[in-house]
Amino acid sequence: MKTYTANEAKTRFGEFIDEAQREPVRVLRHDRVVGVMVSAQDYEAMRAFYADRLGQTMNRTAEQAASAGLTAKTLDTLLADES
């Protein structure tokens, strides 16, 4: 993975964008990674991956709750604001 300083990324922005189309590019500020630029295609693939993963986790959690006997009414009672 190529790395640019924040100043290099700013002054060589066109090159920076071109590089990010090929692979993720790290941005450093004061010797710390402060960001990573990826192509729009990679970004959308990551969003889809994490959305799918979240959906699977939610489904698995709902199945576990149902098998433990948690009903919508019980959940409403547990989440009721008592203040």
N, C-alpha and C positions, 0 to 999 in steps of 0.2 A: 504494500500500500504506500503510495506516495504521500509525502508530507510537505505542507507549505506553512510558512509563518503567516500570521494574519496580514502582515504588511505585503508579503509576496502575493498572497491570494488577491489582495486589493489591487496591486499594481500590475499583476499578470492575470487579470480576471478571465480573459478569453481563453488563455491556455489552461487555467484552473478548471473552467467549465468543460473544455474538451477532454481533459484528463479524467474528470469525474464521469464522463460517458463511458469510459473504458473500465474503470475500477473506482472504488471508494477512495476519497482523498481526505486525509486528516488536516486539520487546521490547528496550529499551535499559537498560543499567546503566552509569553513569559515561560517557555518550556513546558507548558501544560496543554494537553489536548482540550480544545474548547468547542470543537465541532467536527463533523464529518459530512462531506458533501457526496451524495450518490446520485446516480441518474434517476430520472423520473420513473423509468421502468423498474429499477431496483426498489425504489421507494414504494411503488404500488404493490410489488411482490411482497415486500415486508409487511405492509399494511394488511394485505389479504392473509398472509400467514398468521399474524397475531390476532386478527379478527376471528379466523377459524379456530385458533387455539383457545381464545376466550369463549367462543361458542361451545366448544367441547367441554371446557371446564364448567361452564354454567349448566350444561345438560347433565354432566356427571354429578354435580352437586345437587341438582334437583332430584335426580334418581335416588341418591343417598338419603336425602331428606325425606322423600316419600316412603322409602323402605324403612326408615326409622319412625314413621308414623306422623310426621309433620304435615299438618293440613293448613289450608289457607286461613282458616279461623284461628288456629293455634298461632300461626305466624303473625296475624293481625294483633292478637293479644300480646305477644312477646314484643312487638314493635310499637305498641301504643305509647303515646307520650303521657307519662305519669306526672309531669311537673306542674 
